[in-house]
Amino acid sequence: MRTYSSRSSRVPLRSSSPSDLSSQDVIPKKRPLAERLAFHNTLQPVKRARRTIAASVSAPISKTGPRPNGSKVKPRNGRKGKEDRPPKGRAALTQLHFALDSSVLRTCPLCDLTYTKGAPEDETLHRSHCARVRRGMQWRRDDERATADAQVSEIATGVKLKDGKSGRVISINAEAGGKLGSKLSTLLHTISLHLSSPPLTRDVLRVSKVYLFLLPSDRSLPCEIIAGCAIATHITTAMAIASPAEVQGQGQGSATERSTEASPLPPATARLVSVDTNSSLFCRPEPLSTPMGIPRVFVPSAFQRRGIALRLLDAAAATFVHGCPLNPRRGEVAFTQPTASGKALMEKWGGRGVRIYQE
């Protein structure tokens, strides 16, 4: 049971003054649930930077340039903008790639020259060489009188070919100098490169003559075209070509003697000198006296099959030794190791009487 005396024993609460409330911590009150939900579900507005009229006028937006916000406008119709184009005066660059699966070496089907594709020096050499091999070189009559030591002699004029055209044959000292010697040097270099043969030495050129077949040019009258070239040189000995019977081994005895193991006989070609095994060209090893050799014969591809090489060989055999014409069928003319086409020309001109000499 409560009494008044017990109630009075409680400590009375003091009323707080405003100064006391400020010194004490204020306990925040919770906001209502509706107010909190309304604050979280409401989208906050995005503040955007205001643009002034002066800024828009001083920095206009180009059609292909960057915009103020960093984005770019794509050019229409797939064309490049002014910024993507290379500046004037500078060549556009080309993207190159390595082709490791293919070789850079190329072989021309017209002149048979192997060169490096993409190398400026090789491609320039190929263009000039291919033009000389196909169409020949130019020749001027003024060049014949320009060099005194050239000893230019006109062998024959009005020489008719199979196609009805006429030309002339001249002979020149192979060791000529000056402008004519420079042209001969270019011609001999072209022949050696085309035939894949070593260049002629200075000792060989000293005792050699160059025979040229000249045709009038269709483009200019004063100029002629070198339609063929043959070089004749002085030699001392050569070897006779073996007959087919000697190559096949006839006359070595019977089949029984050849098959006897006790006394085996060497093959027929063991006693012969091999010149070209692909064409079965063999020679007897005995050296025979021979006055003239033909180390090089060349006819451009545009003038082949006209009999030019035969005309040059006839002129060389008739005039190489002064006052003493030579007969190839009697073994007085020899060829150096011939190619397949050279062998066909040799047999057509001198038959089996033409000999072979080592250069």
C-alpha positions as CSV (number, residue, x, y, z in Angstrom):
1,M,0.0,0.0,0.0
2,R,1.3,3.3,-0.9
3,T,1.3,6.2,1.5
4,Y,2.0,9.8,1.1
5,S,5.2,9.4,3.0
6,S,6.5,7.0,0.4
7,R,5.6,9.2,-2.5
8,S,7.4,12.1,-0.9
9,S,10.5,10.1,-0.6
10,R,11.0,10.0,-4.5
11,V,13.5,12.5,-5.9
12,P,11.6,15.2,-7.7
13,L,12.5,15.8,-11.3
14,R,13.8,19.2,-12.3
15,S,12.6,21.0,-15.3
16,S,15.3,21.6,-17.8
17,S,16.0,25.0,-19.0
18,P,16.9,25.9,-22.6
19,S,20.5,26.2,-21.6
20,D,20.5,22.7,-20.2
21,L,18.9,21.3,-23.4
22,S,21.6,22.7,-25.6
23,S,24.3,21.1,-23.6
24,Q,22.8,17.7,-23.7
25,D,22.6,15.4,-26.8
26,V,19.5,15.7,-28.8
27,I,18.1,12.3,-29.8
28,P,16.9,12.5,-33.4
29,K,13.5,11.4,-34.1
30,K,12.7,8.8,-36.8
31,R,11.0,10.1,-39.9
32,P,7.7,8.5,-40.9
33,L,7.8,5.5,-43.2
34,A,5.9,7.2,-46.0
35,E,8.3,10.1,-46.1
36,R,11.3,7.8,-46.4
37,L,9.8,5.7,-49.2
38,A,8.9,8.8,-51.1
39,F,12.5,10.0,-50.9
40,H,14.1,6.8,-52.2
41,N,11.7,6.1,-55.1
42,T,11.8,9.6,-56.5
43,L,14.4,10.2,-59.4
44,Q,16.9,12.9,-58.7
45,P,17.2,15.5,-61.4
46,V,20.6,15.5,-63.3
47,K,22.3,18.8,-63.3
48,R,23.6,19.9,-66.7
49,A,26.2,22.5,-67.5
50,R,24.7,25.6,-69.0
51,R,26.2,26.7,-72.3
52,T,26.5,30.4,-72.9
53,I,25.9,32.0,-76.3
54,A,29.5,33.1,-76.5
55,A,30.9,29.6,-76.0
56,S,28.6,28.2,-78.8
57,V,29.7,30.9,-81.2
58,S,33.5,30.7,-80.5
59,A,33.6,26.9,-80.8
60,P,31.3,25.7,-83.6
61,I,30.7,22.0,-84.1
62,S,32.2,20.7,-87.3
63,K,30.5,17.9,-89.3
64,T,33.4,15.4,-88.9
65,G,35.2,16.9,-85.9
66,P,34.7,16.1,-82.2
67,R,31.7,17.3,-80.4
68,P,31.8,19.1,-77.0
69,N,30.9,15.9,-75.2
70,G,33.7,13.9,-76.8
71,S,31.7,12.0,-79.5
72,K,32.5,12.1,-83.2
73,V,30.2,12.3,-86.2
74,K,30.7,9.4,-88.6
75,P,31.2,10.5,-92.3
76,R,28.4,9.7,-94.6
77,N,28.5,7.3,-97.5
78,G,31.7,5.6,-96.0
79,R,34.0,8.5,-97.1
80,K,37.0,9.6,-95.1
81,G,36.8,12.9,-93.4
82,K,39.4,15.6,-93.7
83,E,41.2,14.5,-90.6
84,D,41.6,10.9,-91.9
85,R,42.9,11.9,-95.2
86,P,46.7,12.1,-95.6
87,P,48.1,15.6,-95.9
88,K,48.9,17.0,-99.3
89,G,52.4,16.4,-100.6
90,R,52.9,13.1,-98.7
91,A,52.4,9.8,-100.5
92,A,49.9,7.4,-99.0
93,L,51.5,4.4,-97.3
94,T,50.8,0.9,-98.3
95,Q,50.5,-2.0,-95.9
96,L,52.8,-4.8,-96.8
97,H,52.9,-8.4,-95.6
98,F,55.5,-11.2,-95.6
99,A,54.6,-14.1,-98.0
100,L,56.7,-16.8,-96.5
101,D,55.1,-19.6,-98.5
102,S,56.2,-18.2,-101.9
103,S,59.7,-17.4,-103.3
104,V,60.7,-13.9,-104.4
105,L,62.7,-15.3,-107.3
106,R,61.0,-15.1,-110.6
107,T,62.1,-16.6,-114.0
108,C,60.9,-14.7,-117.1
109,P,59.4,-17.0,-119.7
110,L,60.6,-14.8,-122.5
111,C,64.3,-14.4,-121.7
112,D,64.8,-17.2,-119.1
113,L,66.4,-14.7,-116.7
114,T,65.9,-15.4,-113.0
115,Y,65.7,-12.2,-110.9
116,T,64.5,-11.0,-107.5
117,K,61.0,-9.6,-107.7
118,G,60.7,-6.3,-105.8
119,A,64.4,-5.4,-106.0
120,P,64.7,-2.2,-108.1
121,E,68.1,-3.1,-109.5
122,D,67.0,-6.6,-110.5
123,E,63.8,-5.4,-112.1
124,T,65.7,-2.7,-114.1
125,L,68.2,-5.2,-115.3
126,H,65.5,-7.6,-116.3
127,R,63.6,-5.1,-118.3
128,S,66.7,-4.0,-120.3
129,H,68.0,-7.5,-120.8
130,C,64.6,-8.9,-121.9
131,A,64.2,-6.1,-124.5
132,R,67.6,-6.9,-126.0
133,V,67.0,-10.7,-126.0
134,R,63.7,-10.3,-127.7
135,R,64.1,-7.4,-130.1
136,G,67.9,-6.9,-130.4
137,M,70.0,-3.7,-130.0
138,Q,70.1,-0.6,-132.1
139,W,73.1,0.1,-134.4
140,R,74.0,3.3,-136.2
141,R,76.3,3.7,-139.2
142,D,78.0,6.6,-137.6
143,D,79.3,4.3,-134.9
144,E,81.3,2.4,-137.6
145,R,83.3,5.5,-138.5
146,A,83.7,6.8,-134.9
147,T,86.4,4.4,-133.8
148,A,89.5,4.0,-135.9
149,D,90.8,0.8,-134.3
150,A,87.5,-1.1,-134.7
151,Q,88.5,-2.3,-138.1
152,V,84.9,-2.5,-139.3
153,S,84.5,-4.4,-142.6
154,E,81.4,-4.9,-144.6
155,I,81.3,-8.5,-145.6
156,A,78.1,-8.7,-147.6
157,T,75.1,-6.4,-148.5
158,G,71.7,-7.2,-149.7
159,V,71.6,-10.6,-148.0
160,K,68.1,-12.0,-148.4
161,L,66.3,-14.0,-145.7
162,K,63.5,-16.5,-145.8
163,D,60.9,-13.8,-145.1
164,G,62.1,-11.7,-148.1
165,K,63.8,-9.0,-146.0
166,S,67.4,-8.0,-146.9
167,G,70.3,-7.1,-144.5
168,R,74.0,-6.8,-144.4
169,V,76.9,-8.5,-142.6
170,I,79.8,-6.7,-141.0
171,S,82.8,-7.8,-139.0
172,I,84.4,-5.9,-136.1
173,N,87.5,-6.3,-134.1
174,A,86.3,-7.8,-130.8
175,E,88.8,-5.7,-128.8
176,A,87.6,-2.4,-130.2
177,G,87.4,0.6,-127.8
178,G,85.5,3.8,-127.6
179,K,81.7,4.1,-128.1
180,L,81.7,1.1,-130.4
181,G,83.6,-1.0,-127.9
182,S,81.1,0.0,-125.2
183,K,78.2,-1.2,-127.4
184,L,80.0,-4.5,-128.1
185,S,80.7,-5.0,-124.4
186,T,77.0,-4.6,-123.7
187,L,76.1,-7.1,-126.5
188,L,78.6,-9.7,-125.3
189,H,77.4,-9.3,-121.7
190,T,73.8,-9.9,-122.9
191,I,74.8,-13.0,-124.8
192,S,76.8,-14.5,-121.9
193,L,73.9,-13.8,-119.5
194,H,71.3,-15.4,-121.9
195,L,73.4,-18.5,-122.6
196,S,74.5,-18.8,-118.9
197,S,78.1,-19.0,-120.1
198,P,81.2,-17.3,-118.6
199,P,82.4,-14.1,-120.3
200,L,85.1,-14.3,-122.8
201,T,88.6,-13.4,-121.5
202,R,90.7,-10.6,-122.8
203,D,93.1,-13.1,-124.4
204,V,90.3,-14.6,-126.4
205,L,88.9,-11.3,-127.5
206,R,92.3,-10.2,-128.7
207,V,92.3,-12.9,-131.4
208,S,88.5,-12.8,-132.2
209,K,86.2,-11.1,-134.6
210,V,82.5,-10.2,-134.1
211,Y,80.2,-10.8,-137.0
212,L,76.9,-8.9,-137.0
213,F,73.8,-9.2,-139.1
214,L,72.0,-5.8,-139.4
215,L,68.5,-5.2,-140.6
216,P,66.9,-1.8,-141.4
217,S,64.8,-0.5,-138.6
218,D,61.1,0.0,-139.2
219,R,61.0,3.0,-136.9
220,S,63.9,5.2,-138.1
221,L,65.9,4.9,-141.3
222,P,69.3,5.9,-140.0
223,C,69.1,3.2,-137.3
224,E,69.6,-0.5,-137.8
225,I,68.8,-3.5,-135.6
226,I,71.4,-6.2,-134.6
227,A,69.4,-9.3,-135.7
228,G,72.2,-11.7,-135.1
229,C,75.8,-12.1,-133.7
230,A,78.5,-14.7,-134.2
231,I,82.0,-14.6,-132.6
232,A,84.9,-16.4,-134.4
233,T,88.2,-16.9,-132.6
234,H,91.6,-18.4,-133.4
235,I,92.3,-21.8,-131.9
236,T,94.9,-24.5,-132.5
237,T,93.4,-27.9,-131.8
238,A,89.9,-29.5,-131.4
239,M,88.4,-32.9,-131.1
240,A,86.4,-34.8,-133.6
241,I,82.8,-35.9,-132.8
242,A,82.4,-39.6,-132.3
243,S,80.0,-41.4,-134.5
244,P,76.8,-43.1,-133.2
245,A,78.4,-46.5,-133.7
246,E,81.3,-45.6,-131.4
247,V,78.9,-44.3,-128.8
248,Q,76.8,-47.4,-128.8
249,G,79.9,-49.6,-128.4
250,Q,80.0,-51.6,-131.7
251,G,83.3,-53.2,-132.6
252,Q,84.4,-54.1,-129.1
253,G,83.9,-57.8,-129.5
254,S,81.1,-60.3,-129.2
255,A,78.5,-60.4,-126.5
256,T,80.2,-63.4,-124.9
257,E,83.4,-61.5,-124.5
258,R,81.7,-58.5,-123.0
259,S,79.8,-60.6,-120.5
260,T,82.9,-62.6,-119.3
261,E,83.7,-61.7,-115.7
262,A,87.3,-62.8,-116.0
263,S,88.2,-60.1,-118.6
264,P,85.5,-57.4,-118.4
265,L,85.8,-54.6,-121.1
266,P,85.2,-51.0,-120.3
267,P,82.1,-49.3,-121.9
268,A,82.5,-47.6,-125.2
269,T,82.1,-44.1,-123.7
270,A,84.9,-44.7,-121.2
271,R,87.4,-44.0,-124.1
272,L,85.5,-40.9,-125.3
273,V,85.2,-37.4,-123.9
274,S,81.7,-36.5,-122.8
275,V,80.4,-33.2,-124.0
276,D,76.7,-33.5,-123.3
277,T,75.2,-36.7,-121.9
278,N,71.6,-35.5,-122.5
279,S,72.2,-35.3,-126.2
280,S,74.7,-38.2,-126.3
281,L,77.4,-35.9,-127.7
282,F,80.9,-37.5,-127.3
283,C,84.2,-36.7,-128.9
284,R,87.5,-38.6,-129.5
285,P,90.2,-37.5,-127.2
286,E,92.8,-37.0,-129.9
287,P,93.6,-33.3,-130.6
288,L,93.4,-32.3,-134.2
289,S,94.7,-29.1,-135.8
290,T,91.8,-26.7,-136.3
291,P,92.2,-23.0,-137.3
292,M,88.8,-21.4,-136.3
293,G,86.5,-21.8,-133.3
294,I,82.9,-20.5,-132.7
295,P,82.4,-19.7,-129.0
296,R,79.1,-17.8,-129.3
297,V,76.1,-17.6,-131.6
298,F,73.1,-15.4,-130.7
299,V,69.9,-14.4,-132.5
300,P,67.1,-12.5,-130.8
301,S,63.8,-14.3,-130.5
302,A,62.1,-11.9,-132.9
303,F,64.4,-12.8,-135.7
304,Q,64.8,-16.6,-135.3
305,R,63.9,-19.2,-137.9
306,R,65.0,-16.9,-140.7
307,G,68.4,-18.3,-141.5
308,I,70.4,-15.5,-139.9
309,A,72.7,-17.8,-137.9
310,L,73.6,-19.7,-141.1
311,R,74.5,-16.5,-143.0
312,L,76.7,-15.4,-140.2
313,L,78.6,-18.7,-140.0
314,D,79.1,-18.7,-143.8
315,A,80.6,-15.1,-143.6
316,A,82.9,-16.1,-140.7
317,A,84.2,-19.3,-142.5
318,A,84.8,-17.3,-145.7
319,T,86.6,-14.3,-144.3
320,F,88.1,-15.2,-140.9
321,V,91.4,-16.3,-142.4
322,H,92.3,-13.8,-145.1
323,G,92.5,-15.5,-148.5
324,C,91.7,-19.0,-147.1
325,P,88.0,-20.0,-146.9
326,L,87.3,-22.7,-144.4
327,N,85.1,-25.7,-144.9
328,P,83.3,-27.0,-141.7
329,R,82.5,-30.4,-143.3
330,R,86.2,-31.1,-143.5
331,G,86.9,-30.4,-139.8
332,E,88.3,-26.9,-140.3
333,V,85.8,-25.2,-137.9
334,A,85.0,-26.2,-134.3
335,F,82.3,-25.2,-131.8
336,T,82.7,-24.8,-128.1
337,Q,80.4,-26.9,-125.8
338,P,77.1,-26.3,-127.5
339,T,73.6,-26.1,-126.1
340,A,70.7,-28.1,-127.5
341,S,69.9,-25.5,-130.1
342,G,73.6,-25.0,-130.8
343,K,74.1,-28.6,-131.5
344,A,71.2,-28.6,-134.0
345,L,72.7,-25.5,-135.7
346,M,76.1,-27.1,-135.8
347,E,74.9,-30.4,-137.4
348,K,72.7,-28.5,-139.9
349,W,75.6,-26.3,-141.0
350,G,78.6,-28.6,-141.0
351,G,77.2,-32.1,-140.4
352,R,79.4,-34.5,-138.5
353,G,82.5,-32.8,-139.7
354,V,82.3,-29.9,-137.2
355,R,84.6,-30.4,-134.2
356,I,84.5,-29.5,-130.5
357,Y,87.1,-27.6,-128.6
358,Q,87.4,-26.7,-124.9
359,E,87.1,-23.0,-124.2
